[in-house]
Amino acid sequence: MDVQLQKGFYRHFKHDPKGDPGNYYYEVLNVAHNKDLNLSVVCYRPLYKSYVYELGRQWDFKPVADWFKPLPDGNTRYTLIIDRDEIKQLEQLKQNLYTTEPHVLTITLPAA
């Protein structure tokens, strides 16, 4: 099955409009493919202080199939944001969270 994924901002179905700004909003940056695993993944970053953010990481990855996996009620998990005012607000959130790109990453490797 072919699917199209547009770079941009997405709202996750768990988003609470009454919650903190940015909760369950994400920016999709690109799609990567691992040939050894034959797995395509969505490269994205949260626009809130998620687990990944708290670890000091800039990006997270999710298998493309999981990104497009429908909910039990048939709705989608992620909705592309197209409202210009909402996009402006999300751009500001991104600026506040990710002021600099990391030059050195610390990675903990699993024990051998």
N, C-alpha and C positions, 0 to 999 in steps of 0.2 A: 504494500500500500504506500503510495506517495503522499506526503504531507508537506505543507508549506509553513515555515516559521519565519515570521518577520522580526527583525531586530527592533527593539523598543521596550516600552514599559508594559508590564502585565500585572493584573490583580488576581491573586489566588482566591479560590472560593471561600476560604476561611477568613477573608478580610472582614474586619468589623469597622464600619464607618464611624462608630462612636469611640473607637480605640485610638491608640497613639497614631500620629501621622506616620505614614509609611508602613504600618503593620500589614504584612503579607503582600507587599508590592515588590516586584522584582524588575530588574533590567536585563533583558536578553542581549548578550553581546555577540554570540556566534554559536556555531555548531562545530564540534570536533569529531573525528572518527579515529578509533583505535583499530588498526588492521589486525593486530594479534588477537584481539577479543571479538573482532567484527561487530563493534558496538559504536553507534553514534550517540553523542551526548550533547545536551544543551549547556552552553557556558553562560552562566548568569550570576548576578549578584543581588543580594537582598538590599532593600532600601530601609532597613531597620536593623537594630543591633541584635542580629540572630547569632546562633552558635558559631557559624562560620566567621562572622564579623568579630565576635569576641575573641576568637583565636588569632585575630590579626590577619586573616586571609582576605583577599580581595574578590575571589570568585568561588562559585560552587558549580558542580556538574550534576546533571540528572539525565538518565537515559531518555532519548527522544520518545521511545515508546511509553515511558512513564509520564512524560509531559502531556502527551495526547490521550492518555488513558481516561475514558469517560467515568464520571461518577455513577453510582448505582441508579440515580434518577435520570441518567442520560445527559446531564449538563456537563460542561467542560470544567476542568480544574483551573485553567488559566484563561483570562480574558485580556486581549490586547486593548490598551488604553488609546483612544483616538481623540478624546476631548483635549483641545489645545490648552485650556486653563489648567486642567489636571496634569498635563504633561509638564507645564511650567513649574508647578508645585513639586513634581517628582524630580525634575532637574535640580531644583534647589536642595531637596533632601539629599540627592546624590552628591552635590557639591559639599554639603556639610559633613557627610559621612566619609567621603573618599577624597580628601584634600590633596593627598600625594599618593603616587604609585610606589609600591615597595621596590627597593633595589636589592635587598637580600631577604630571602625567606628562610625561616627556621622550620624544618620538617622533622618530625619524629618518625623514624622508620620502625616497623615491627621487628621484634626480636627474631633472630634467625633460628 
